[in-house]
Amino acid sequence: MRERLGILGLAVDVEKEVISIVVAIDQVDRVFERMYIAGNLDTPGMGFIYVTQLEKAGTYIPQELAEKLAR
């Protein structure tokens, strides 16, 4: 199924990809710019990019890796 975008009349696929990237605060602008360019986001209908601050995150870290990182 396709959806029409107002005045521009562009056809947009309903399927979307979501990519989440976590970077240090000092890398945000550089990563944002590179992703914007690589994704051709200056072309209508190619996508949307935004930045938001991450307050907390958690994941499983295998014991062997946790021990290596602790050294």
N, C-alpha and C positions, 0 to 999 in steps of 0.2 A: 504494500500500500504506500502511496506517496502523498505528500501534503504540499500544497501551493503556498508560497510566501507572498502575501499582499501585492503591492505595486510592482515589485521586481519580477514577479511571475516565475521565480526559480522553483524547480522541483527538488525536494529534499527527501532523501531516504529516511524511513522511519527508524531503521536500525542505527544505533549510536554506539560509539566506543567511549568509555570513560577511563582516563589515565590519571592516576594520582601519583605525584612526585613529592617526596619530602626532601628538602634541602636546608642547609644552614642559612640563616638570615642574610649573611653577607654574599650569598650566591643567588639569591632570589631574582634580582634584576637580570643577571646574565643568563640564567636558565630560562626565565620567562621569554626573553628576547629570542634566544635560540629556538625554543619550541614554537614561538609565533612564526618565525621565518620558515622553519622546517615543515610546519603544518600548513603553509600557505594561507594563514588565517587573515591575510589582507584581501582575500578573494571572497566575495559574498557566497554564503552557503557552505563554506569549508569548515566551520566550527566556531568554538567559543573557548576562551581561556580566561582563568581568573586566579587570583592569589588570595589565600586566607591563612591566618596564623593557626598553627597547631599547638594546642595547649598541652595535650598528653597523648601518648601512644604506648602500646604494649604489644609484645609478641613473644613467642616461644624461642628461647635460645638454648641450643643443645649444650649440655654440661661441658663437653670438650672445648667448645668455642668460648663459653663463659670463662673457663679457666685460662685460656690463651689471652683473652682480653684483660683479665685481671692482672696479668704479669706486667 
